[in-house]
Amino acid sequence: MSYFKRILPAVALALTMGACVNDLDRLPTYDVTSASVYANAANYKPVLAKLYAGLAVTGQAGPAGRPDISNIDEGLSSYVRQYWMMQELTTDEAVISWNDGTVQDLHNLSWTSGSEYVTAMYNRIYYVVGQTNEFIREATDDRLSSRGFTPEELTNIRAYRAEARFLRAMAYMHALDLYGGNVPFVTETDAPGAFLPTQTNAQALFSYIESELKAIDADLLAPRTNEYGRADKAAAWTLLARLYLNAQVYTGTARNTDAVTYASQVIGANAYTLEPTYSNLFKADNNRSREIILPVAFDGLNTKTYGGTTFLVHGAIGGSMNAANYGVNSGWAGMRTTKALVNQFPDPTGATDRRAIFYSNGQNLEITTILNQFTDGYAVPKFTNITSTGTKGSDPAGDFVDTDFPLLRLADVYLMYAEAVVRGGTGGDLATALTYVNALRQRAYGNTSGNLTTLNLDTILSERARELYWEGYRRTDLIRFGRFTDASYLWPFKGGISAGRGVESYRRIFPIPASDLIANPNLKQSPGY
């Protein structure tokens, strides 16, 4: 297996490819190299767009045909789809009725190093790392200084470089969170091509992510001054707050004061505000929201994929649900939730807490069968391809959706601040923390009737479930609160039995894929696997 080959993004390739004339029987030849692409300042932004697109699309032909990664169905290989499955199907928030490969092992908490899902997420992470490394390598100050760019062009490219470093740091943070940090490590200083990278560890990777996110601050644009869908200073601060909030899990040392500091910076910038209507955060025009700090952007006409929010909308429709009500042409009868999530709400209808977006008509609250039985478990049509004004998304066929995936949003920052304060972080206070949590509850209830008067860790974990379910947080949250693997908190079919059971503690992280262990003798498997 070859690692981190030099990747020439298709967007950049299209900028400079030549045409063959009078020789239609010959395959076209392209005089395109990294040197020729990066010699033109106008090419840096389109290449940066390709880096962001790696979070949304699955290949070069969309929705399928020329995949980025192999050995898995292309539709399954989407970064957002894989990340969602690892973070949600492994918890009380989601089950899936399909039996594609080893997908049921995720909810059963019984995966192995041979799982195609464990491997696909890992490969997605390193696809991003490989692409961003190449961009950063070509955008170093030494290389830029030799290309004769204007001062304005250099300023813009340095901002693009900072965004590429942000994307790489986020990918490595997912590697830290999902695989425990005992992963291959490579940066722009390593020569491009095939080689066997060495294995890092959780503490070293944590420190690297921290240093990268701090180092790029000067070059990132101010909060909410960048183009929609691109990272700014607030995105980096949010990621730092999340890194610090989970530091006890990652490194054994709590960093709650630092989490308070960076959450406060995001909030204090006053650039992002809560969306007045909760459900609008998950509709086809959620690009209008001032709450979303960083989305993965989707478009039903231009970013066609069977992953991302197309998966989240279609996959959550089945039973007696009418797909047209959600702006698409069909349901895939896949994902629904367990009673553990439903019971977090005062009632499942949304009449009290409007965040309860469940479909119960013809659905059973109790799950007796996961496989091929969509009506066991309430459906969760949280994501929809209908706009806030009731219009369907842009794809007239109803196949692909416009809804963006909110990767980072202000509500999470409020909750991180509150949790870090309750955990003993200084620089904040409980009164302010309570104000932030109640701001979310006032939006949910429409008034102050749901306001809390005190905060503790249990109430915060429950509030995170109510506010952030199906957004890719739950596994990390349960691990941080000590509820993921042991028997102190059970949900239906946790550990593969209907009543739920505790599982081995080593399953707090996923294994290094067997294929990489075979290919790279520098790698050692994580304990327990």
N, C-alpha and C positions, 0 to 999 in steps of 0.2 A: 504494500500500500504506500502511496506517495502522499506526503504531508505538505500542505501549504504551497502548492504550486503557484507560480505567478498567474494571476487571474487578470485578463484583459476584459473589463466589463463590456457587455454587448452595447450599452449606450455609447461608450467611447468608440467601440469598433465601428458603429454606424456613422460616426462623425467623419471618418477619414477613409472608408473603404472605396476602392476604385472599381470601375466596371470593365468587363471584358468586351471587346469589340470584335466582330467578325469571326468569332470562334465559339459558337454556342455549344459545341461538344466538349469543351474543356471546362473543368471546374474553375471557378474564379480564384484568383490569387490576390492577396491583400498585402500591401506594403505598410502594415500597421505594426508598430511596436510601442512599448510604453514610452520610449523616448520621443517618438513622433506625436503621440497623444498629449503628453505632458509639456511639450514645447510650446503649446498654444494655451494661453491663459483662459480662453473661452471654453476649453474642454473640462476644466476642473469641476465646475458646477454640475454638468450632466453626469460625470463620473460619481460625484457625491450623491446624486439622485439614485444611481444604481445601488449605492451602499444602503441607503434607506429602503429601497425597493426590496432588498434581500430579506427584510422583515415581513414583507407582504406577499410577494409573488414567489413562485416555486421554480421558475426556469426562464428560458429565453424566448419561449413561444407562447405562453399563456393562453388558455389555462393549463395546457399540458402539451407535451411533445418534445421538449428539450430541457429536461430537468437539471437543476443545480446539483442535486445529490442523488445517488443511486441506491439500489437494493431496497426500495420501498415505493409503494404507489405514490406518484407525484402529488396527487391531491392531499395525501396524508403528510407530506413532507414540509408543509408550510411552517415557518417559524412560529407564528401566532398559534396555529392549530396544535402543533406539538407542545408548545409551552403550556397552553391551556390544558391539554390532556394530562400532562405531568403534574400540574398544580391543582387541578380540579377533580379529575377522575379518581385520584388517589385519596379523596376525602369524602366527607359527609355531604358535600354539595352537589355531586353529580355521579350518575351511573350512565351506562350506554348499552343499548340493546344489541349492538352488532357483535359479531364474533370474528372480526378481522385479525388474523394472526394471533398475537398474544395480548390483544387489547384488554381482555378481561383480567389479566394479571395486574393491571394498574389498580383497579378498585379492590381486588383481592389482596393487594400488597404482597404479591408473590413473584414478582419479576425476577429474571436472571440476567446475567451479563450477555446472553444471547438474544435478548428481546430486541425486535426491530424498532420498537418505540424508544427504548433507552438509547439505541444506536443512532436513530434519526435525529433526536434532539441534540445529541452530542455532535453529530456531523453538521447540523445547522449552526451551532455555536461556532464551530471552527471554520465554517464557510465564511461567516461574518469576520472572524479574526483574520483569515487569509486575505480577504478583500480589503479590509481596512489597513492591514499592514502594508500592502502594496501602495495604497494611496498615500499613506503617511510617509513611506519611504521616498516616494517621488515628490513630496511636498516639504522636505526638510529645507532649512534655511540655506544650506550649502548648495543644494540643487536649484533652488529658486533663484539664488543670486547669480547663477550662470545663464539664466534664460532671458534676461533683458526685459523683465516685466516692469510696468509702471508702479509707483508707490501705491496707487489705488488698487491695482490688481494684486499686489503682494498682500495688502491688508485683507482683501476678500479671501484670498487663498489661505491665509493663516487662520481665518475664521472657519473655512471649510475643513482645514486640517484639525482644528479643535473639535469640530463635530464628529469627524472620523474617529478621533481618539475617544470621544464620548461613547460612540457606538461600540468600539472595541472594549472599553471599560464595562459597559453594560453586558456585553456578551460574556466577558470573563466573570462578571458578578453572577450571571446565571450558571456558569460552570462551577463557581464556588458554592452557590446555594444548592444546586441539583446534584453535583458530583463530589462535593466536599472539598474541593480545592486541590485534590491529589491528581492533577491533570497535566497534560502537556502544556508547555509554556513557550511561546515564540512571539517576537515583536519585530518591528521594522529593522532592527539592527542585525537580525539574522538574514543571511543571504537567501534570496528567493530560490525556489527549486525544491527538489525532493531531498529530505534528510530526516533523521530521527531526533525529534526534540526531547529534551530532558523533562523530567516530571518535577513540578513544583509542589508546594504544600499550602494548606489553608492560610497560615499566618503570612507567608510570603505573598500569596496572591491577594489577600486582604490589603496588605500594605501597598502593593502595586496599584490596585484599583483606587485606593484612597489617594495616593500620590498623583495619579493621572487626573482624577476629577478635580483636584485642587490646582494642578499645573495649568489646566486649560481655561481656568476662570477668566484670566485677563483677555483671552482671545474670543471667548463666546460672547454673543450679543446679549444685551440687557434683557431682563424678563419681558416677554411678549413683544419684542421688537423684531424678532426673526420672522421669516415666512412660516405660515402654518405648516405643521408637520415636521419642523426642524428643531433641533435642540437649542436651548438658550441657557443662560446662567441658572435659571430656576430649575431646569431639568437636571442639571448637574447637582445642584443643592438638594433636590428631592432624592436623587439616587444616593447621595452621601448620607442623608438622614436615614434612609432605608438600610444602608450598609451598617451604620452605627447602631441602629435599633437591633439589628441581628448579630452584633459583634460577639455577644456572649456565646451564641451558638457557633459562630464561625471560628472564633479564636480562644474562647474561654475567658475573655476579659470584657466586662460590660463597658459600653461607651455611651451611656444614656445622656450625659450632659452634652456630648457632641451632637447627638440626635436632636436634642432640644435646640441647639444653636442653629443647625442648618434648616430645621423645620421653621424656626422663627424667621430666618432670612427669606424663605419663600413667602411666608405669610406677610412679613413686613414690607415686601416689595410692592404690595398692593396692586399687582399687575393682573392677578387671577382672582376671580370671584366665583362664588357658588352659583351654579345654574339654578334658576328659580324653580324649575320643574324637573324633578329627578329623572323621569322617564325620557326626557329629551336628550339626556346624555348618551342614549343608546339607539337613537333614531338616525335616519338616513341623512339628516342635515346637522348632525352633531358637530360638524366642523365650525358651526357658528358659536359654539359654547365657549365662554371665557373661563370655564373651570378646568378644561383639559389642558394640562401643561405639555404633554407630549403624546400624540396619537401614533398608531400605525395607520396610515391613510389608505383607504380603499375607494375604488370607483368602479361602478358596474360596467362601464364601457372600456376603461383604460387599464385597470388592474384586475383582470379576470383570473380567478383562482378558485379552486375547490377547498381551499383552506380559509384562514382568517375569519372574517365575519360572515362570509357566505356559508361556511360550515356552522357557525353559531346560530344563524337564522334558520337555514333549512334543517339542520340537524335537530333542532328543538321542536319541530312541528311534526305531529302525528296524531293518531287516534281520530277524534271528531273535529280536530282543528281545521279551519279553512285557511289554506296557505295564502290565498289572496288578501286576507285580512292583515297579513304581515309583509305584503309587498313582493312576494315571490310566487313562483308557479307550482311549487310542490314542497312537500315535507319529506324528510329522509327518515323520520321515526327513529331517532337515535337517542339523544340525551334527555334525561329528566333528573329530578332530585329526590333525595330521601326525606323522610319525615323529620330528620334532625334539623335540616335547614328550615322547613316549613314551621316547625315548632319554635323557632327563634322569634316569630312574629306573633303579636296579640291575636290576629286572625289572618287567614290566608287570602282573603278577598281583596286586600288593599284598601278597604274602607277606613281602617284606622291608621295604619302605617302604609303610605302609598308606595313604599319600596317593595312591598310584597307583590311581585309580578308573577303569579302562578296561574296555570290553567288546570282546573280540576274537573271540568265536565267530562264524565266518562272515565276519569282517571282515579285510580286507587291510591290513597295515601300510603298504605302499607305495600311494601314490595315483597312479593313472594317469589317472583321470577325476574331476573334481570334480562336474560337473553330473549330476544325476539318477542318481547312483551312490553311494548311502549306504554300501555295503559297502567302498568304498575309503577307508581311514583308520579307525583305531580309534574306537569310540563312547566318549563320556564321560558316563556317568550320575552325575555328581558331585552334582547337585541332584535330589532325589527328594521325592515327595509322600507318603512313608511316615514315620511318627514313629520316634523312637528306641526305642519299645517294639513296633514292628511294625504299628501301626494306620494305616489309610489316612486321608487328609485329610478335611476336613469335607464337601466337596461330594459328595453321594451319586452323582451322575452321573459323577464323575471328570473333569469338564471343566477345573475351575479348582483351583489349588493353594493350600495354606496356608503354604508355605515362604517365609520372609523372605529378602531379598537382603542379605548382610552388607556394607554400604557401607564401614564402618570397623571393624576388629577389631584386637585386641591383637597378634596374630602379626605383622601388618604393622608395628606400632610397634616391636617387637623388631628386626625386620629393618632398619627405617629407622635405628634407633640404631646397629646394627652397621655399616651402610654409611657413615653419616656419620662414625663414628670412623675407619674404614679410609680414608676420603677426607681425613682430617686434621682433623676437627672436634675441638675441645677440650672439656673438661668431662666426658668419658667416658674409657673405657680399653678396650683390646683384650681383656683378660681378662673383663670384664663382657660385652662384645659377644659373645665366644665362648660364654659361659654362656647368653645369650639364644638364640643360634642353636641350640645343642645342646639347649636345652629343647624346641624344636620338633622336632628330630630324635629325641629320646627319646620324645616322644609318637608320632612316626611309626613308629619301630622297636620300641617297646615295652620298650626297654632302652637301655643305653649303647653297644651295638655299632656304631651309626652315628655316634658322636660325632666331631667334627672336632677337630684339634689346632691348626690355623692358619686364618686367614681372609685372603682377598684379594678383589678385586672380582669376579673370575670365579666364585669359589665362592658369593659372595652373589647374583649374578645367577641362577645355577643354583638356589640355594635358594629364591629368590623365585618362580621358575617352578614348582618342586615344591610349594611351600606355597600359592601364590596363583593358580594357573592357573584360567582361566574366571571370575575375579572382577573383571575390568575393569582390570587393572594393566599388562598386558604391553606394549602400545604405548608407554606412557609410560616404562616400564623400559628397553625397547630403545633408545629415543631418548636417555635419560640415559646409557646405557652406550655410545653410538655404534654400535649394531648394527642400526638400523632400516632405513636406506635404502642404505647402501653394500654393497659386495660382500664385506666381511670376514666376514659371517655370512649364510648363505643357508638357505632352507627351501623345501620343495616348492611350486612355483607362485608364489613371491615374484617379483613383476614380470611374472607372466603366462606363465612358461615352467616346464616340469616340474622342471628342475634348480634353478631359482631364479636370479635375477640382481639386481645392484644397480640402484637407480633414482635419479632426480634428488633431490638433497638438499632441495629445497623441499617435498617431500612429507612432511617431518616435521610440517607443519601442513596443515590442510584450507583450501580457499579460502573466501572470503566468497561466499555464494550469489549467483548471477547475478541472481536476482530482487531482492535487496536493493540490488545495485549499480545496477540500473535505477531502482529506486524512490527511492533516496536519493543525490543528487549529492555529499553530504558524504563518501561512502565511496570508498576507493581499494582496489583488489585487492592481495592479498599478492603479493610478487615470485614470478615463475615461472609464475603462472597467467594 
